[in-house]
C-alpha cells in the first residue's frame, strides 16, 4: 500500500527530518539512505528498512523497487517533491529516500579473520574509503571508537559506495575490544613511532588492524592494546600516508598473504 | 629588501590574482602556495620562488622565512591583510603566500624505478593523495594526462601534504609516454576487466603504474599502451576501490618486493 503525504508539517516527515542529526539517529537507531543506487544496495543488504519515501516526480521510474517491497513490512510513502528535497542532503536529489534500521552488533557473531579498528578518524571521506576497502578485502567488520566521525552521515555513506551495508559496523561500547583480546585476536597498531617493518609481520591469523586520527594517530589506550606495533616503510621520504591509504595497504597485504 | 603594497589595484597584485585560474597558471608557468608550513616546504624543495607576499599582521612571526630569503632573488612584499586574504583560497589564511615557478620536465632526467601515470582523475583530494603516496613509496615522478584535474589547484596541493614539491610532476605532452616505452619501461595498467592477479607480477624493474578516472578507469589509449593488465584481487565482494587507494596498494607492493 502506498500512502501519500502532502504536508511538510506531517508528523512522520518531522521524525524523518530529525534523522539528519547524529544524536537523533543514535536515539532512533535509524539512518537515511538517498538515491536509487544506494537504496537498491541497502535493500539487497542485511539491513532492514523502516520505510521508503519517494517524490511524486519518480512515479513510474522506480516501479521495480516499489514492487519488490510490496509484500514486505516496509512502509511506502509518496510525497511532494519539495518535501523530499528538504529531507535530502544532495542538492539535486534523485527523489528516493530510505529510512533504515541500525543493526546492533552481537559479540557472539564474531568471525575468524580480520577487523579494522578506526580510532577517532574525522574525515567522512576517509572513513568511507576505509569501509569500501574493508569490504573489498574481506574484512569481517569495522569498529569505530568514540570520537570517530559518524559513518551514517551522508558524505561518509556516499564514500563507501554501498560497502557500508555489507559489513558489521560496530561502535566501541567498552566491551568489544576486551572481548576480542580474550578471544585471541592480535591487535596490530599502525604507528609512525614504531620501527618494525609492517611487511615482515605474518597476517594470516585473527587480527584487528588499528589505525588512528589523521593528525595524531591512535590514542594511548589503543596503542597500549597493540600486540604488534608496525610502520609501513616509506623509502621515498614523505612523513606519513593518508589514513585511508595506510589502512588499505594493510588490508591488502592480508589479502596477498592469504593468496600466496 | 621588503617592498610594501597598500592598494589592491597594484598591477603586481592583479597578476598574482590571475594565478588562481588554471589557464593563467599554465600561461604564466607559476602557481600559488599558501600558509607557513607549505611555504617552508616549497622553499626547501627543488622549486624556485618568484616572490613571497605576507600580511602586515605577520610582522615578526615569519622572520626566519624572510631572513632565509634575504640574499636570494625572491622578491618580498608586505601587503595589507585584506589584499592577501583576497588572494588566498582558504577562508582564514595564515597570511603568507608564495608565487612559485612551475618546473619543466626534461626527458633526459628520467630515472630508473617507477613512475605513476594518472589518467583523467578528477577529484583534487584523490590526486593529492596519490602524490603523497608516490612520494612516500619512492616513485620517480607523476605523469598527468590531459583531462586530469590540475595538481596546482589549492585543494590538490593541500592533499599532497607538501609531497608535490618533492617529485617531478610531468604533464603528458604526447612525447613522454612513447619515450618511456622506447626506454623499456613496462606499463602496468590497473583494470577491472583484467583477471590477472596483481600480486603475481614482478614489479622490480622499470615500470609505469597506470591508474584512471574514478568512474571509467583508464582511456583506451592508455589501456592499449599496457604491457601488463592487472586487477587487485578483491575477495570481499566490493566492485572497486578508490583510485588513490588502488594506486597506493600498487606502489607499496613495489616497496615490499624491493625490500624482501
Interface residues (C-beta under 8 A of the other chain):
Chain A: X125 X129 X132 X133 X134 X135 X136 X137 X138 X139 X159 X161 X162 X163 X166 X167 X197 X199 X232 X233 X234 X235 X236 X237 X238 X239 X240 X241 X242 X244 X245 X248 X249 X252 X253 X255 X256 X258 X259 X260
Chain B: X125 X129 X132 X133 X134 X135 X136 X137 X138 X139 X159 X161 X162 X163 X166 X167 X197 X199 X232 X233 X234 X235 X236 X237 X238 X239 X240 X241 X242 X244 X245 X248 X249 X252 X253 X255 X256 X258 X259 X260
